[in-house]
Amino acid sequence: MTVSAHAYPWDVLGDPAFVGRVWEAGLDAVTLAVSYHSTRAATPQHPHRRLVDARYTALYRPVRPSAWAGRRLAPLAPDWLTEPDPAGEAIAALTAAGIPVNAWVVLAHNSRLGLLAPELTVLNCYGERYPYALCPSHPEVREHCVTLAVEALRGLPAGALRGVSLESAGPLGASHFGCHEKTDGAYSPTALRALSVCCCSGCRQSWGDVGDVTGRLRAAVERDEWLPEPLAAALLAARQLSTDLLRREVLAAVRQLLPGVPVTLHAHPDPWATGPSPGLTPAAPAEVDALLVPCWPTTPASADLVRSAAEFGRPVDAYVTVLPPADPAELPAHVRRLRAAGAERLSLYHLGLLPARQQPLLAELAEVFRDHPAVQRS
């Protein structure tokens, strides 16, 4: 049973007090981003800055020209940081203080590369591209993700990592949760599911002869009625095929580089889910060491997700935000429910984004999680 919290390299670098806050929170590890999508992040407890504008998806390790030669899908280093190896230096600082680190690798979520190569992105049934969503049906996308994972992890000190956490190891869908998102509440869950089915050339090749898919999907959006089961099953099987290929290729490369290091998969029990935590395929649980499940809503539905994920027989890591819109007063009861539902680990979001006045909440939640027993399963 472990309690960890997420952080960015810039949270650690230049802040000698960061290590102390980790210990004060009673954490067992820090999950540190080594590749990450674009974001604008607050740094309320950093001594020298208050905001970081990470304008594009970046690799926070050295970008070696030899590793990316001849590839159009290649990462950039973050020009908003001056360190040549931001994540490596942050990991070194944490491990020197005796703090274990999980490397947090974001794979297929990349707006910069999606705009550079739009034909490799998710295409919805109306012919609209999602530039933030590289589609894993394309071999070029999978090759990029494999190389990205290897380059994110290579050269780290032996024994520096407690684990690797893979985010967006599969398709992203209609919801982006960024870029001043103005789609909340506009579409029903059925419509969002239909708008998240990729209709790109790579996915179409996997469908087989299933008729007018885009027309059926548009009807699902406009009538709020889901697809007939045979068609839905064929589309889901095609999506899961490419998701399995991406995950397996990345896992093979990571395990060759770091044999014995556990790998946690950001995942969702709903097989149709898309996004940072894509839906689990039938094969996925057996191939990873743990499942990180999104539990940001403080409603009983999050406990239901944990319960469903636990049925796959892998340790479940409950991913909980302590930031708004979460109500701090509701979080202890929320964490108790997740623990009782079968969560064996707790991941808190987010060490760097949290203001000082809420810092004690991390320690409270860690204590609540450790003290509350999990449901015993036969």
ABEGO torsion letter per residue (X at the ends): XBBBBBBBAAAABGBAAAAAAAAAAGBABBBBBABBBBBBBBBAABAABABBBBABBBBABBBBAAAABGBABBBBBBAABABABAAAAAAAAAAAAGBBBBBBBBAABBAAAAAABAAABBBBAAGBBBAABBBAABAAAAAAAAAAAAAAABGBBBGABABBBBBGBEBBBABAGBGGBAABGABBAAAAAAAABBABAAAAAAAEBAEBAAAAAAAAAAAGBBBBAAAAAAAAAAAAAAAAAAAAAAAAAAAAABBGBBBBBBBBABAABBEABBBBBAAAAAABABBBBBAABABAAAAAAAAAAAAAGBBBBBBBBABOABBAAAAAAAAAAAAAAGBABBBBOBAAABBAAAAAAAAAAAAAAAABBBBBBX
